Every structure is written in structure tokens, then in C-alpha cells.
Amino acid sequence: MQQISPTTSPRLHGKVSIITGAAQGIGLATALKFAQEGAIVIVCDVKQATVDDAVKKCHDLGAEAQGFMVDVTQRDMVDATVKAVLDKFGRIDVLVNNAGITQDARLQKMTLEQFDRVIDVNLRGVFNCLDAVLPTLLAQGSGGIGVVSSVAGYSGLPKALVYGPTKAALINLCESLYFDLHPRGNAVYLINPGFVETPATAGNQFAMPALMPAADAAKEILRGMENGRFHIHFPRRFTNWLRLARLLPYRWYFALIHKVTGL
């Protein structure tokens, strides 16, 4: 069986794949896409009912799947899940760190409790999962780690006062992980979605350029992993525009974003 590596396309059939935040949105779409490819899907999310529903959907596609109710901010839950997976399957081939929350607000409406919650889930949760899984991946000398960040991490945006910084930190984390893991045979995938149709974006009261279905986002994630790309971003007609905007002098960047968003 071909191993997942930084230089070869991962073949998901039979690969043990842990996906956090896998019961809705991009996480669920990715779990179902992996299931279609024959992966062994480990569904992790915070509500047992939605976890069970996601596992059933994977089973309906003919895939082997297991579900775990996991709050990624709780290290004991993460460790117990990883142990259970290793006890049954003896390995972990893919970890997709997708669990995350958003809290859109301007400074005047944010509270410290909101800051803490977003940082705990979006950052501490990722570190908890990495610390639990990395020893296995390093011992195997194979396997890949995907981290779902966001184009909001490219540069500062209105109403992304805490969400944006957590996603920027994940971008930096993946860049740093690459230096440590690539030489050891472990792949790192930095995943930066634009606007995707999910429960998290359903309440947005502003225009979302190039909004795409979650199923299409999952296809892009899989395609990027198969092609061995470190930076997986989509839809490119939008994400490339933001990547260029971040290179502008600040006075031009601020004026441009204000003009586009009206904020």
C-alpha cells in the first residue's frame, strides 16, 4: 500500500483518517469525500447526535467509520480518542484539523470570554490534536496533517478581530511544521478556504464573493492532497485576489478593503 508522503499522492483507500469538526460544514463534506474514496473515517465532533448521523452517512457510502464525541479543547478527550483509534487500527494515516468556531464582531462588541473561547478552539484545539497524533506519525515515518485555516488569516479584515488572528497563527504553524515534518516523510497541508456554504456562513449579513458548496470544497481539499500541495486554497479566483491584496502598501490595502466591504 502506498504511503502518504510529501512527494507522492495519497491514496485514501484503507487509510485511517481522523477529521475533527466532522459533523457539519467543510468537515462533514470532507468526511463524506474521504468515505467515497474508501478511507477509514474517524468522525470527531462535539455533539453525539450529529457525530452518529455523520457516521451513518459514511456507512451509507460503504465506508468503515467510527464516531467520537470530542471537544478538542479537552485534552483528555483527544487522548482517549487517539488511543481508541490506535488500539483498533494500529496506525493513523491522516489527521485533518478542521474543528473551529468564528465570532464576528468589531472591538466595541467583543468580550474577553469570546476571545478566550475562539482562541481555545481554533488554536489550543489544534495543538492538542497535534501533540496527541504526532508521536505516531513520526514513528511511522509516514502520514499527513491537514490544518483548515482561512483566507481571513492572510491579513487583517473587518469583523475578524479574533477569528482572523487565530487563522493567521495556523498559517504560521503549518509553515513551521513543514520544516520539521517534511524531512521525516510526513506531509503538511495548509488549507485556506474562501467563502463556503456552511452553518457558520449561513448567518453572514454581507456579500460573500465566490461562495462555493461544501462538497466542492472537499473536492479541492482531496485534490490538493493528492497533488502533494502544501498550500491548498479555494476558490482561487477569490483567494488569489486576497493573496495579492496583502502585498499592497498598508494605506492602499486599508482603502481597498474598506471600499470592497463598506466597513
Protein Blocks (a to p, Z undefined) as FASTA:
>chain_A
ZZddfkbccdfehpacddehklgcjllmmmmmmmmnopacddddfbfklmmmmmmmmmmn
opacddddddfklmklmmmmmmmmmmmnopafbdcdfbccdddddfklpcfklmmmmmmm
mmmmmmmmmmmmmmmmmmnopacddddddfklmpccehilmmmmmmmmmmmmmmmmmmmm
mmnopacddddddddddfklmmpccdcehiacfklmmmmmmmmmmnopabacddfklmmm
mmmmmmpcfklmmmmmmmmnoZZ
